[in-house]
Amino acid sequence: MSSIQSAINLEDLRQQARRKLPRIAFDFIDGGADDEACLQRNRAAFQRYTLVPRYLRDVSRCDQSVELFGHRYASPIGISPTGLAGLFRPDADLMLAAAAREANVPFLLSSAANAALEDAAAMAPDNVWFQMYCTTNESINADLVRRAIRAKVRVLVVSVDVPVNSNRERNKRNGFSRPLKMTPGVVLEALGHPGWVLRYLRAGGIPMMRNWLPYAPDGARASQVADLYGTLTPAPMVSWQHIRKIREAWRGPLVIKGLLHPEDARQAVHLGAQGLIVSNHGGRQLDAAPSPLDMLPAVRDAVGCNAELMLDSGVRRGSDLVIARCLGARSAIFGRPTLFGVAAAGQPGASRALAIVRAEIDMVLAQIGCQRFEELNESYLWREGTPLPRASTPFPLPVARPDTTTTPEETT
């Protein structure tokens, strides 16, 4: 059995990636902002819930497929947008797109990816969604939308949770910044991961951010394109007016990613968003932010059935998907696990991450007595400190008893 197939959970893939990547690369994926309390909060939110099983139900076959924006996907999982994936393995973005296509789940290609949106969309037209940040340049914003239209992208996702750069202390300690500081210590540590070093050198060093190459001078090097991206984003002046302009230009499904407050969710739907991804950017932006799972019920109540709700940040188990669905999410997405998988073993690693979670969802559905993922609701959930589940029929119930009538002979 290959090492990637020996991974039995997502943490195994994380540990395999840790062995394959130099610290500067692994920490970029693994780390969060400030004290990384938000990373812990995202996981703790799921652990506050338990699933109450219902037995004596036929669960010989369970269906976890979901419909999103007119397309039925095989599973309620998706791959979150992750920038600079090509640094961890060349062509990682296209590997993620191929893994999503094979599993029939969405892959949200980041505008900060190394692959061009046109190439990814051509590889997996039913599975690639394009995620963009608004920039300080209005003409570039408009052109990104036009390119998504020409590439026939199914869904456009606009991330709004990066108004300014965050304080990612692991990156600072490792010298991960623009320009990338390859200090003697960083180089020496990287040499302990010869496979990564060889791939990095063969690919020509820092990978090109191809989505931004059209806006750079002719002949620009990868480092120059990365610097251009750094001048265009973040864009702290972005407002609801930018979303309005995108909605006017984009006629397909529009999803806003990164909202946590129910009033923001209501405003996004009012402006025409058909979907919302409740997210705190995986704990990489505001360390004091609440977990998306904790905010999900309030967002659900604010928008009702007027938008598809998805959840991002902290998802690591199939049971997390089930809990999120019980609280109102149609599906949930994750980025680190598939990125660790592709870093460890290329496309098979990403596929392994998806397969692990899919198998866990099937098992949990059967364990709790639910045939279809889409039928999950809050009746399967219990949170400590809340009233216990109660029977729908008042006690006492009529009880079928065996016939114990005695004969006259037995009474003598």
C-alpha positions in Angstrom: 0.0 0.0 0.0 1.3 3.4 -0.9 1.9 5.9 1.9 -0.9 8.1 0.6 -3.4 5.2 0.7 -2.3 4.3 4.2 -3.7 7.7 5.4 -6.8 6.9 7.3 -7.8 10.4 8.3 -7.0 14.0 7.3 -4.5 14.4 10.1 -2.4 11.6 8.5 -2.3 13.7 5.3 -1.2 16.7 7.3 1.7 14.8 8.9 2.8 13.4 5.5 2.8 16.9 4.1 4.9 18.1 7.1 7.5 15.5 6.3 7.6 16.5 2.6 7.6 20.3 2.9 10.1 22.7 4.3 9.0 24.5 7.4 8.5 27.8 5.5 6.0 26.1 3.2 4.2 23.9 5.7 3.7 26.8 8.2 2.2 28.9 5.4 -0.5 26.3 5.0 -0.9 25.3 8.6 -0.7 28.7 10.3 -3.2 31.3 11.3 -3.2 34.9 12.6 -1.8 36.2 15.8 -2.0 33.6 18.6 -3.9 31.2 16.3 -6.8 31.0 18.8 -9.3 31.2 15.9 -7.9 27.9 14.6 -8.7 26.2 17.9 -12.1 28.0 18.1 -13.1 26.6 14.7 -12.5 23.0 15.8 -14.0 23.5 19.3 -17.3 24.7 17.8 -17.9 21.3 16.2 -17.0 19.5 19.4 -19.7 21.3 21.3 -22.3 19.3 19.4 -23.1 15.6 19.5 -25.2 13.6 17.1 -28.2 11.7 18.5 -28.7 8.5 16.5 -32.0 7.0 15.5 -32.0 3.2 15.1 -34.1 0.6 13.4 -34.1 2.5 10.1 -33.1 1.1 6.8 -29.6 2.6 6.1 -28.4 -0.1 3.7 -28.0 2.7 1.2 -27.3 6.3 2.0 -27.2 9.2 -0.4 -24.9 12.2 0.3 -25.4 14.0 -3.0 -26.4 17.6 -3.0 -27.7 20.0 -5.6 -26.0 23.4 -5.8 -27.0 26.0 -8.4 -28.6 23.6 -10.8 -25.9 20.9 -10.7 -25.9 17.7 -8.6 -22.6 17.0 -6.9 -21.8 13.6 -5.5 -21.0 14.8 -2.1 -21.6 17.9 0.1 -17.8 18.7 0.3 -15.8 21.1 -1.8 -12.3 22.4 -2.0 -11.8 25.9 -0.6 -9.7 28.5 -2.6 -6.0 28.3 -1.6 -3.5 30.7 -3.1 0.1 29.9 -4.1 -0.6 26.2 -4.3 2.0 25.8 -7.0 4.7 26.6 -4.4 3.9 23.4 -2.6 3.8 21.2 -5.7 4.0 22.4 -9.4 0.6 22.4 -11.1 -1.1 21.8 -7.8 -4.2 23.9 -8.8 -4.8 21.7 -11.9 -4.3 18.6 -9.8 -7.0 19.9 -7.4 -9.3 20.6 -10.3 -8.8 17.1 -11.6 -9.4 15.6 -8.2 -12.6 17.6 -7.9 -13.8 16.5 -11.3 -13.2 12.9 -10.5 -15.0 13.1 -7.2 -17.7 15.4 -8.7 -17.4 18.1 -6.1 -16.8 21.9 -6.4 -13.3 23.3 -6.5 -13.0 27.0 -5.8 -10.0 28.2 -7.8 -8.4 31.2 -6.0 -7.6 34.3 -8.0 -4.2 34.0 -6.1 -3.7 30.6 -7.7 -0.8 29.8 -10.0 -3.0 28.3 -12.7 -5.0 30.6 -14.9 -8.8 30.4 -14.4 -9.2 29.6 -18.2 -7.0 26.5 -17.9 -8.7 25.2 -14.7 -12.2 25.8 -16.1 -11.4 24.0 -19.3 -10.2 21.0 -17.3 -13.2 20.7 -15.0 -16.1 22.9 -16.4 -18.7 21.5 -14.1 -16.6 21.6 -11.0 -14.4 24.7 -11.1 -15.9 27.9 -9.5 -13.8 31.0 -9.6 -13.0 33.0 -6.4 -11.9 36.6 -6.8 -10.9 39.4 -4.6 -11.8 42.9 -5.6 -8.6 45.0 -6.2 -7.8 48.7 -6.0 -8.2 48.8 -9.8 -11.8 48.9 -11.0 -10.9 47.9 -14.6 -9.1 44.8 -13.4 -12.1 43.8 -11.3 -14.3 44.1 -14.3 -11.9 42.2 -16.5 -11.7 39.3 -14.0 -15.5 39.0 -14.2 -15.4 39.1 -18.1 -12.7 36.4 -18.1 -14.9 34.2 -15.9 -17.8 34.7 -18.3 -15.6 33.9 -21.3 -14.3 30.8 -19.6 -17.9 29.6 -18.9 -17.2 29.4 -15.2 -20.3 28.0 -13.5 -20.2 30.0 -10.2 -18.4 33.2 -9.3 -17.3 33.6 -5.7 -16.2 37.0 -4.2 -14.2 36.8 -1.0 -14.7 39.9 1.2 -12.9 39.0 4.4 -9.5 40.4 3.6 -9.7 44.2 3.9 -6.1 44.4 5.1 -3.3 41.9 5.5 -3.3 40.0 8.8 -0.6 39.3 11.3 0.6 35.8 10.5 3.5 35.3 12.9 4.7 32.0 11.6 5.2 33.5 8.2 7.1 36.4 9.7 9.4 34.1 11.7 10.1 32.0 8.6 10.7 35.0 6.4 7.7 34.2 4.2 7.1 37.7 2.7 7.5 39.6 -0.5 10.2 39.4 -1.6 10.7 35.9 -0.3 13.6 35.9 2.1 15.6 32.7 1.4 17.9 33.1 4.4 20.7 30.6 5.1 18.6 29.1 7.8 15.6 28.7 5.5 17.8 27.1 2.8 19.5 24.7 5.2 16.1 23.6 6.6 14.7 23.2 3.1 17.6 20.9 2.1 16.1 18.3 4.5 13.2 18.0 2.0 15.1 17.2 -1.2 12.0 16.1 -3.2 10.4 19.6 -2.7 13.7 21.3 -3.4 14.2 19.4 -6.7 10.6 20.2 -7.8 11.0 23.8 -6.9 14.2 24.2 -8.9 12.9 22.2 -11.9 9.9 24.5 -12.0 12.1 27.6 -12.1 11.7 28.7 -8.5 8.7 30.9 -7.4 5.7 29.9 -9.5 3.9 32.4 -11.8 0.5 33.8 -10.6 -1.0 33.4 -14.1 -4.3 35.1 -13.3 -2.4 38.4 -12.9 0.1 38.0 -15.8 -2.3 39.9 -18.3 -2.0 43.0 -16.1 1.8 42.9 -15.8 4.3 44.4 -18.2 5.4 42.2 -21.1 8.1 39.8 -20.0 7.4 40.2 -16.3 9.0 37.6 -14.1 7.0 35.6 -11.5 8.4 37.8 -8.7 7.3 40.9 -10.5 3.8 39.6 -11.0 3.6 38.6 -7.3 4.6 42.1 -6.4 1.9 43.5 -8.7 -0.6 41.4 -7.0 0.6 42.8 -3.7 0.0 46.3 -4.8 -3.6 45.5 -6.0 -4.7 43.5 -2.9 -5.9 43.9 -0.3 -8.2 46.7 -1.2 -9.6 48.3 2.0 -11.9 50.6 0.1 -14.1 47.7 -1.2 -17.7 48.3 -0.3 -21.2 47.0 -1.1 -21.1 49.1 -4.3 -18.4 46.8 -5.7 -20.7 43.8 -5.1 -23.5 45.7 -6.8 -21.3 46.2 -9.9 -20.2 42.6 -10.0 -23.9 41.5 -9.7 -24.8 43.7 -12.7 -22.0 42.3 -14.9 -22.3 38.6 -13.8 -25.5 36.8 -14.7 -24.6 33.4 -13.3 -24.8 32.3 -9.6 -23.0 34.7 -7.3 -21.6 33.6 -4.0 -20.2 35.9 -1.3 -17.5 34.3 0.9 -16.4 35.4 4.3 -19.5 36.9 5.9 -20.2 36.2 9.6 -22.7 38.8 10.7 -26.4 38.1 9.9 -27.0 41.7 8.7 -24.2 41.4 6.2 -25.7 38.2 5.0 -29.1 39.8 4.6 -27.5 42.7 2.6 -25.6 40.3 0.3 -28.8 38.5 -0.5 -30.6 41.8 -1.0 -28.0 42.7 -3.7 -28.6 39.5 -5.5 -26.2 36.9 -4.1 -27.6 33.4 -4.5 -25.1 31.8 -2.1 -23.1 32.6 1.0 -20.1 30.9 2.4 -20.0 31.5 6.2 -16.2 31.7 6.8 -13.5 33.3 8.9 -10.9 32.6 6.3 -9.7 29.5 8.1 -8.5 31.6 11.1 -6.0 33.4 8.9 -7.4 36.9 9.2 -9.0 38.1 12.4 -7.9 35.9 15.3 -10.7 37.2 17.5 -13.4 36.2 15.0 -16.1 33.8 16.0 -16.3 30.3 14.4 -18.5 30.1 11.3 -20.4 27.2 12.8 -21.4 29.3 15.8 -22.7 32.1 13.5 -24.4 29.7 11.0 -27.8 29.6 12.8 -28.1 33.4 13.0 -27.1 33.7 9.3 -29.7 31.0 8.4 -32.4 32.8 10.3 -31.5 36.1 8.5 -31.6 34.8 5.0 -34.0 31.9 5.2 -34.4 29.9 2.0 -33.3 32.9 -0.2 -29.7 31.7 -0.5 -27.7 28.5 -0.5 -25.6 28.4 2.7 -22.2 26.8 2.7 -19.7 26.7 5.6 -15.9 27.0 5.5 -13.2 26.9 8.2 -12.3 24.1 10.6 -13.9 21.2 8.8 -11.9 18.0 9.4 -14.3 15.1 9.7 -17.3 13.8 8.0 -19.3 14.3 11.1 -18.5 18.1 10.8 -20.4 18.1 7.5 -23.4 16.4 9.1 -23.4 18.9 12.0 -23.1 21.8 9.6 -26.1 20.5 7.6 -28.2 20.0 10.7 -27.6 23.7 11.5 -28.6 24.9 8.0 -25.6 24.6 5.6 -26.2 22.9 2.3 -22.5 21.9 2.1 -19.1 22.7 3.6 -15.7 23.2 2.0 -12.1 22.9 3.3 -8.8 23.9 1.9 -5.9 22.8 4.1 -6.6 19.0 3.9 -6.6 18.8 0.1 -3.6 21.2 -0.1 -1.7 18.9 2.3 -2.8 15.9 0.2 -1.5 17.4 -3.0 1.7 18.5 -1.3 2.3 15.0 -0.1 1.4 13.1 -3.2 0.0 15.2 -6.0 -3.4 14.5 -7.4 -3.7 11.1 -5.6 -3.2 13.0 -2.3 -6.0 15.4 -3.0 -8.3 12.6 -4.1 -7.4 10.7 -0.9 -8.5 13.6 1.2 -11.9 13.8 -0.6 -12.3 10.0 -0.4 -11.6 10.0 3.4 -14.3 12.6 4.2 -16.8 11.0 1.8 -16.4 7.6 3.5 -16.8 9.3 6.9 -20.0 11.0 5.8 -21.5 7.7 4.6 -20.6 6.0 7.9 -22.1 8.8 10.0 -25.3 8.9 8.0 -25.8 5.2 8.6 -24.8 5.5 12.3 -27.5 8.1 13.0 -30.2 6.5 10.9 -30.5 9.1 8.0 -30.7 7.8 4.5 -30.2 11.2 2.7 -27.8 14.0 3.6 -30.3 16.6 2.4 -32.8 15.3 4.9 -30.7 16.1 8.0 -32.1 18.6 10.5 -31.7 19.8 14.0 -33.5 16.8 15.5 -30.3 14.8 15.1 -28.3 17.3 17.2 -27.8 17.9 20.8 -25.6 20.5 22.4 -24.5 20.3 26.0 -26.5 22.6 28.3 -29.6 22.5 26.1 -32.8 20.5 26.7 -32.6 16.8 25.9 -34.4 15.4 22.9 -38.0 14.5 23.7 -40.4 12.0 22.1 -43.0 13.4 19.8 -45.7 11.3 21.3 -46.6 12.0 25.0 -45.9 9.3 27.5 -47.2 6.7 28.3 -47.1 5.0 24.9 -49.4 2.0 24.2 -47.4 -1.1 24.7 -48.0 -4.3 22.8 -48.0 -7.1 25.4 -48.0 -10.9 24.9 -51.3 -12.7 25.6 -51.0 -13.9 29.2 -54.7 -15.0 29.6 -54.7 -18.1 31.8 -57.0 -21.1 31.3 -59.3 -22.4 34.1 -57.0 -25.4 34.6 -54.0 -23.0 35.3 -55.9 -21.2 38.1 -56.9 -24.3 40.0 
